[in-house]
Amino acid sequence: MNNYNIHYFSNDRNAVIQATSDQKTKPPGALGELEVLARQLARIQQTKRLEIARPVMLVFAADHGIAAHGVSIAAEVATAY
């Protein structure tokens, strides 16, 4: 059995993390939820600069039937597998 030592988030570095994000060459908040996620991960890592050693991207897709409602940019046949 694995034992994990889980710590509470510290809010002490929030201002430093936000300032680091705001210093990027972009308007503040321009990346939307991606910026929120980056700040959360930096808090988890307890660092000023977020580091992701082995990034992974997961893509989920399904036929959800939205094309039948006429609001899709492509016909249902375009995404058929």
N, C-alpha and C positions, 0 to 999 in steps of 0.2 A: 504494500500500500504506500502511496506517495503522501508525504506531508508537505503542505504549502504554507508559507508564511505570507499572508495577504495584509498589506498596509492600507490605511485610509489615504485618500488623496490629500495632499497639502495644497492649500491655496496661497502659500507664501510666494510662489514664483509666478502667479498669474500675470502680474503687471510686466514682468520681464519677458514672459512668453508672448504676451500680446504685443509688446514693443518690438520684439524680434519679427513677428509677423507683419507689423505695420511698416517696417523698414524695407520691405521687399519692393521691387520696382513694379508696383501695381497699385491701383486705388485700394484703400482699406476696405475689406469685405468683398472684393471683386470675385473671389473664388467661392463665395457662399458657404455651403455646408462643408466643403473640403477644408476650409480654414478652421471651422469649428472642430472637425475631426482631428486635424493636425494639433490643435491646442489641447484637446483631450488626451491624445497620445503622448504629447510632451509632458503633461501632468503625470500620466502613468509612469513614464520613464524617469520623471523627476529631473529633467534636463532643460536647458534653454533652447537647444537645437534638437529637433526631432531626428532620430536616426532609425532607419528601417534597413536591417542587414540583408534580409532575403525577401524582397517584396513578391507577392503573389496576387494575381488577378483572377477572380472567379466571375464567370459570365453565366447567367441563368436565362433561359429562354423558354417560352411555351406558346402554344396556340391558345390565346385567351379569348378569342372570338371577337375582338374589338373591330376587326374589319367588317363584320356583319352589320355594324352600326353606322357605317359610312364615315367614320372619323379617322381612319388610318390613311397614311400617305401612300400605301401600296395595297394592291389586292391581296386577298388571303393566299392565292396561288404563289405569290412572290416569296412568301416565307415558308412554303410547304417543304417538308423534308422528304 
